[in-house]
Amino acid sequence: MAVPQVVIVGRPNVGKSSLFNWLAGKRLAIVDPTAGVTRDRMAYLIEEQDRYFEVVDTGGMGIKDIDNLTQHIEQQIATAIDLAELVLFVVDAREGVVPLDLEVAERLRHIEKPIVLVVNKADDASFDAQSAEFFKLGFGAPILVSTLQNRNREELFEAIITRLPPAAAEAPPTEPVMKLAIVGRRNTGKSTFVNTLAQTERVIVSEVAGTTRDSIDVRYELDGKPFIAIDTPGLRRSKSIRTDVDFYGLHRAQRSVRRADVVLLFFDAMQPISKVDKQLSDYILEQHKPCIFVVNKWDLVAAEVPTGDWAQYLRDTFRSMQYMPIAFITAQTGKNVKTLCNHAQMLFKQARHRVSTSELNNAVRDVLETNPPPMHHQGRPKIFYATQVDVEPPTIVLFCNNPLAFSATYRRYLLTALRDRLPFAEVPIRLYLRRREDSRGGRREPGDSEQEAPIVERGEN
């Protein structure tokens, strides 16, 4: 049995996204007084009373979108309702029943699914006397809640659980194998790519720049294995961020990068690399995330531009990310999409791999013999041994006599040389030089320090 979906619907500005965050127990959806902020469906898996279900946020019913996306938003709402096992119809306790509530109620009346009427913004018991007004909507006794005051949350959960279809020996849903964040500047085809993965119109696709405003988790399967694709808002230059929506969108995208296992950085084959692309790459590098450069819409230029030229263009631009693979796809037709996903899986496995201590020390020894560190204060710095202490990213500590005796140039060489010799060819490595304690009482060489010296890849694009 599939995990049941509980869909939140209602007119704009009744607090649907606040309710979604409240039920999820996390700040996932953008909450903003601007009507129409939520456009796509957003889902989150919840476990309550030993039952699993997905709560789904939707856009406001009846809104006239400023970017002429009303039809798309309505289609997303209709699809969410069609897939739902239960609908939460949200209204506003402070405003009472308004004409648009009646229109929404009329639309829901013909749906043969259980509907729970949720009166939001009922911050205290003084609102309870007004609940009779909402009976006219035709969905029975409402549940009065307040996301702000955390009022009646358990009552709402109880109403949801009792109306879900009976559990058929439900097992916890399989955890996705990999979380794949799709990032890039506006209108590079990210949502089209997600829809191709999901094989349905899961997110709105439009030529209007900035259509996606939230980071959206979309579950899909590839070769029988479950994954999550995180569609993120298209980013714009910092000085162009003028609204709260843009601000939140930027931070949602950055958070999606942080929680992703692999990041796909999208470029438009028809457009030159921009400052936004460089800022994004720096952030991905800062977070030590495996990444693939994805050149989308390749069918539009393939006859005129060799792939080698575009690849060299990327290499020349992102000199600190030479190890990252490059993919050329056409998201709209699905060309090379499966190959790209398979490559992302390979990076995911690389980032989770742990090498043996002997293999690692053999590689370090080979690196030192090939190119010993330069002299420092009439002596040559020494690396005694190495150990891998973590994965995602692979984290290696090199124990030495004096961390600060290794120049920045040699540290970068160590990173590159170890990547060539270890099974981390296409993923970032976090490398540390740490002083080994001297068995003769901790004697230090000139210029030594108690601090370890991290060797990290930094954006220099």
C-alpha positions in Angstrom: 0.0 0.0 0.0 1.3 3.4 -0.9 1.9 6.0 1.8 -1.4 8.0 2.0 -1.4 11.7 1.3 -3.1 14.4 3.4 -3.6 17.5 1.2 -4.0 21.0 2.6 -6.2 23.3 0.5 -8.0 26.7 0.9 -8.0 30.2 -0.4 -4.9 32.4 -0.2 -3.6 33.7 3.1 -5.5 31.4 5.5 -2.2 29.9 6.8 -1.9 26.7 4.8 1.9 26.8 4.7 2.0 27.6 8.4 -0.2 24.6 9.0 2.1 22.5 6.8 5.2 23.5 8.8 3.3 23.1 12.1 2.3 19.5 11.3 5.8 18.7 9.9 7.5 20.2 13.0 9.9 21.9 10.6 10.1 25.2 8.8 9.9 23.9 5.2 7.4 26.0 3.3 7.8 29.8 2.9 5.4 31.7 5.1 4.8 35.2 3.9 1.9 37.7 3.9 2.3 38.0 0.1 -0.6 36.1 -1.5 0.4 33.4 -4.0 3.9 32.6 -2.6 3.1 28.8 -2.7 2.7 27.6 -6.2 4.0 24.0 -6.4 3.0 21.1 -4.2 5.3 20.4 -1.3 5.2 17.1 0.6 6.7 15.9 3.8 6.6 12.4 5.3 5.2 12.2 8.9 5.0 9.4 11.4 2.2 9.8 13.9 0.7 7.1 16.2 2.7 4.4 14.3 1.2 5.5 10.9 3.1 7.1 8.0 1.5 9.6 5.8 2.6 12.6 3.6 1.2 16.0 4.3 1.0 18.1 1.1 0.9 21.9 0.9 -0.7 23.6 -2.1 -1.2 27.0 -3.6 -4.2 29.2 -2.8 -7.4 28.3 -4.6 -8.9 31.1 -6.6 -5.8 33.3 -6.7 -4.9 35.4 -9.8 -1.2 34.9 -10.2 0.8 37.9 -11.2 3.0 35.8 -13.6 -0.1 34.3 -15.4 0.5 31.0 -13.8 -3.0 30.6 -12.4 -3.9 27.7 -14.6 -0.7 25.9 -13.6 -1.3 26.4 -9.9 -4.9 25.2 -10.3 -3.6 22.1 -12.1 -1.2 21.4 -9.2 -4.0 21.7 -6.7 -6.3 19.4 -8.7 -3.5 16.8 -9.0 -2.9 17.0 -5.3 -6.5 16.5 -4.5 -6.8 13.6 -6.9 -3.9 11.8 -5.2 -5.1 12.5 -1.7 -6.6 10.1 0.8 -7.7 13.0 3.0 -8.2 16.8 2.5 -7.7 19.5 5.1 -9.9 22.5 4.1 -8.3 25.5 5.9 -10.2 28.7 6.7 -9.4 31.8 8.8 -11.0 32.3 12.2 -10.3 36.0 12.3 -12.0 36.8 8.9 -14.8 34.3 9.2 -16.5 32.8 6.1 -15.8 34.9 3.0 -17.2 34.4 -0.5 -14.0 32.7 -1.7 -14.4 30.2 1.1 -17.8 29.3 -0.2 -16.4 28.9 -3.7 -13.7 26.5 -2.4 -16.3 24.6 -0.4 -18.4 24.2 -3.6 -15.5 22.7 -5.4 -14.7 20.3 -2.6 -18.3 19.2 -2.2 -18.1 17.0 -5.3 -15.0 15.1 -4.1 -15.7 11.7 -2.7 -13.0 11.8 -0.1 -13.0 12.6 3.6 -12.6 16.3 4.3 -11.6 17.9 7.6 -12.5 21.5 8.1 -9.7 23.3 9.9 -10.2 26.8 11.3 -6.8 28.3 11.6 -5.7 31.4 13.6 -8.1 30.6 16.5 -5.5 31.7 19.0 -7.6 31.2 22.2 -10.9 30.0 23.5 -12.6 33.3 22.6 -12.8 32.1 19.0 -14.7 28.9 19.9 -18.1 30.7 20.0 -17.6 31.7 16.4 -17.2 28.1 15.2 -20.9 27.8 14.4 -20.5 30.2 11.5 -18.3 27.6 9.7 -21.0 24.9 9.7 -22.6 26.6 6.7 -19.6 25.4 4.6 -21.2 21.9 4.9 -18.3 19.8 6.3 -19.5 19.3 9.8 -17.9 20.4 13.0 -14.6 22.2 12.4 -11.4 21.8 14.3 -10.1 25.1 15.7 -6.3 25.4 15.7 -3.6 28.0 16.0 -0.2 27.4 14.5 1.1 30.5 16.3 -0.1 29.4 19.7 0.4 25.7 19.1 -3.3 25.1 19.9 -5.1 21.8 19.3 -2.3 20.1 17.3 -3.0 16.7 18.9 -6.7 17.0 18.1 -5.9 17.7 14.5 -3.6 14.7 14.3 -6.2 12.5 15.9 -8.7 13.6 13.3 -6.3 12.8 10.5 -5.3 9.4 11.8 -9.0 8.3 12.3 -9.9 9.2 8.7 -6.9 7.6 7.0 -7.6 4.3 5.3 -6.9 1.2 7.4 -3.3 0.3 7.6 -2.6 -2.9 5.7 0.4 -4.2 7.6 2.2 -1.0 6.8 6.0 -1.1 7.0 8.0 2.1 7.2 8.6 3.5 3.8 12.0 2.7 2.3 14.4 5.5 2.9 15.6 7.1 -0.3 19.0 5.9 -1.4 20.2 9.4 -2.4 19.0 13.0 -2.2 19.7 14.9 -5.4 19.6 18.7 -5.2 19.0 20.5 -8.6 20.3 24.1 -8.4 21.1 26.8 -10.8 20.1 30.3 -11.9 16.7 31.0 -13.2 15.1 29.3 -16.2 17.8 26.7 -16.8 15.3 23.8 -17.0 15.5 22.5 -13.4 11.8 21.8 -13.0 11.6 20.2 -16.5 14.4 17.9 -15.4 12.5 17.0 -12.2 9.3 16.3 -14.1 11.2 14.0 -16.5 12.6 12.1 -13.5 9.1 11.8 -11.9 7.5 11.0 -15.3 4.7 13.4 -14.4 4.1 17.2 -14.2 5.2 17.2 -10.6 6.3 20.9 -10.5 5.2 23.8 -12.6 7.3 24.4 -15.8 7.1 27.8 -17.3 9.2 30.3 -19.3 8.6 32.8 -16.5 11.8 33.2 -14.6 11.5 32.4 -10.9 8.4 30.1 -11.2 9.7 27.7 -8.5 9.9 29.5 -5.1 10.2 26.7 -2.6 12.6 23.8 -2.5 10.4 20.8 -3.3 11.1 17.2 -2.6 10.0 14.8 -5.3 10.3 11.0 -4.8 11.1 8.9 -7.9 12.4 5.5 -8.7 15.3 4.5 -10.9 15.9 0.8 -11.6 13.7 -0.1 -8.7 15.5 2.1 -6.2 13.9 5.1 -4.5 15.4 8.6 -4.6 14.6 12.1 -3.8 15.1 15.0 -6.2 15.1 18.4 -4.6 13.9 21.1 -7.0 15.1 24.5 -5.9 14.3 28.1 -6.8 16.3 29.7 -9.6 18.8 32.0 -8.0 19.6 35.6 -8.9 22.4 38.0 -8.0 22.4 39.1 -4.3 21.9 42.8 -5.3 18.8 41.7 -7.3 17.1 40.1 -4.3 14.4 42.7 -3.6 11.6 40.7 -1.9 11.1 38.4 1.1 10.2 35.7 -1.4 13.6 36.0 -3.2 15.4 36.1 0.2 13.7 32.9 1.5 14.2 31.2 -1.9 17.9 31.8 -1.7 18.1 30.4 1.8 15.9 27.4 0.9 18.2 26.6 -2.1 21.3 26.9 0.1 19.7 24.6 2.7 18.9 22.1 0.0 22.5 22.0 -1.0 23.5 21.4 2.6 21.2 18.4 3.0 21.8 16.9 -0.4 24.0 13.9 -1.0 24.8 15.0 -4.6 24.2 18.4 -6.3 23.5 19.0 -9.9 24.5 22.5 -10.9 22.5 23.4 -14.0 23.7 25.7 -16.9 21.8 26.8 -19.9 23.7 25.8 -23.1 22.4 29.0 -24.7 23.6 31.3 -22.0 27.1 32.3 -20.8 28.3 31.4 -17.3 27.2 34.2 -14.9 28.2 35.5 -11.5 25.3 33.6 -9.9 26.8 30.4 -11.3 30.1 31.2 -9.7 28.5 32.1 -6.4 26.6 28.8 -6.4 29.7 26.8 -7.2 31.6 28.5 -4.3 28.8 27.5 -1.9 28.7 23.9 -3.1 32.5 23.8 -2.7 32.2 25.3 0.8 29.8 22.6 1.8 32.1 19.8 0.3 29.2 18.4 -1.7 29.7 16.0 -4.7 28.6 17.9 -7.8 28.0 17.4 -11.5 28.0 20.3 -13.9 24.9 19.8 -16.0 24.7 21.7 -19.4 21.0 21.6 -20.3 19.2 22.3 -23.5 22.1 20.8 -25.4 20.0 19.9 -28.4 19.7 23.6 -29.3 23.5 24.0 -29.8 24.9 20.5 -30.4 25.2 21.0 -34.1 27.2 24.2 -33.7 29.3 23.8 -30.5 31.5 20.7 -29.7 31.0 19.3 -26.2 34.8 19.7 -25.7 34.5 23.4 -26.1 31.8 23.8 -23.5 33.6 21.5 -21.2 36.8 23.5 -21.5 34.8 26.7 -20.9 33.6 25.2 -17.6 37.1 24.0 -16.7 38.6 27.4 -17.4 35.9 29.2 -15.4 35.9 26.9 -12.4 39.6 26.2 -11.9 39.2 25.0 -8.3 36.6 22.4 -9.4 38.6 20.6 -12.1 37.7 17.1 -10.7 33.9 17.6 -11.0 32.3 15.7 -13.9 30.3 17.4 -16.7 27.1 16.1 -18.3 25.3 17.3 -21.4 21.6 16.7 -21.4 18.2 17.7 -22.9 15.8 17.5 -20.0 12.7 18.1 -22.1 13.3 14.9 -24.2 15.0 13.0 -21.4 18.2 12.6 -23.5 21.2 11.5 -21.2 19.0 11.9 -18.1 19.3 8.3 -16.9 23.1 8.4 -17.6 23.3 11.5 -15.5 21.4 9.9 -12.6 23.7 6.8 -12.7 26.7 9.1 -12.6 25.2 10.8 -9.5 24.8 7.4 -7.8 28.5 6.7 -8.5 29.5 10.0 -6.8 27.2 9.2 -3.9 29.1 5.9 -3.4 32.4 7.6 -3.8 31.6 10.1 -1.0 30.5 7.2 1.3 33.5 5.0 0.6 36.0 4.3 3.4 39.5 3.2 2.5 41.6 0.9 4.7 44.4 2.5 6.7 47.0 0.5 4.8 45.7 1.6 1.4 45.6 5.2 2.6 49.1 5.2 4.0 50.5 3.5 0.8 49.0 6.4 -1.2 50.4 9.0 1.1 53.9 7.4 0.9 53.7 7.4 -2.9 52.7 11.1 -2.9 55.6 12.0 -0.7 58.1 10.0 -2.7 56.9 11.5 -6.0 57.1 15.1 -4.7 58.5 15.6 -1.2 57.5 18.8 0.7 59.8 21.8 0.4 62.3 22.6 3.1 61.2 24.7 6.1 63.7 26.2 8.6 66.6 24.0 7.4 64.5 20.9 7.7 61.9 19.0 5.7 58.4 18.6 7.1 57.4 15.1 7.8 54.1 13.2 7.5 54.2 10.1 9.7 50.9 8.4 8.9 47.3 9.1 7.8 43.8 7.9 8.8 40.3 8.4 7.3 38.0 9.6 10.1 34.8 10.2 8.3 32.8 10.0 5.0 30.5 12.4 3.1 32.8 14.0 2.5 35.8 11.7 2.8 37.8 13.2 5.7 41.4 12.4 6.1 43.9 13.4 8.8 47.6 13.5 8.1 49.7 13.4 11.3 52.9 15.3 10.9 55.7 17.1 12.9 54.6 20.6 12.0 51.3 21.4 10.2 52.3 25.0 9.4 55.5 24.0 7.7 53.6 22.9 4.6 53.0 25.7 2.2 49.6 26.4 0.7 50.8 25.2 -2.7 51.9 21.9 -1.3 48.7 21.4 0.5 46.8 21.8 -2.7 49.2 19.3 -4.3 48.4 16.9 -1.5 44.7 17.1 -2.2 45.0 16.6 -5.9 47.6 13.8 -5.6 45.6 11.8 -3.1 42.4 12.2 -5.2 44.3 10.6 -8.1 45.4 7.7 -6.0 42.3 7.0 -4.0 38.8 6.1 -5.0 37.6 9.7 -4.6 38.4 10.9 -8.1 35.3 13.0 -8.6 34.3 14.1 -5.1 35.6 16.7 -2.6 37.9 15.6 0.1 38.4 17.3 3.5 42.0 17.0 4.5 43.7 18.0 7.7 47.3 18.3 8.8 47.6 17.6 12.6 50.7 17.7 14.7 51.6 14.3 16.2 52.3 14.6 19.9 56.0 14.2 20.6 56.7 11.3 22.9 59.6 13.2 24.5 57.4 15.8 26.1 55.7 17.7 23.3 58.8 19.6 22.0 57.9 21.8 19.1 59.9 22.9 16.1 60.2 26.7 15.2 56.9 28.0 13.9 54.9 25.1 15.2 51.4 25.6 16.5 48.9 23.6 18.6 46.3 24.3 15.9 45.7 21.8 13.1 45.9 23.2 9.6 42.9 22.3 7.4 43.5 21.7 3.8 40.2 22.6 2.1 39.3 23.4 -1.5 38.1 27.0 -1.8 36.2 28.8 -4.5 38.6 30.9 -6.5 36.4 31.3 -9.5 
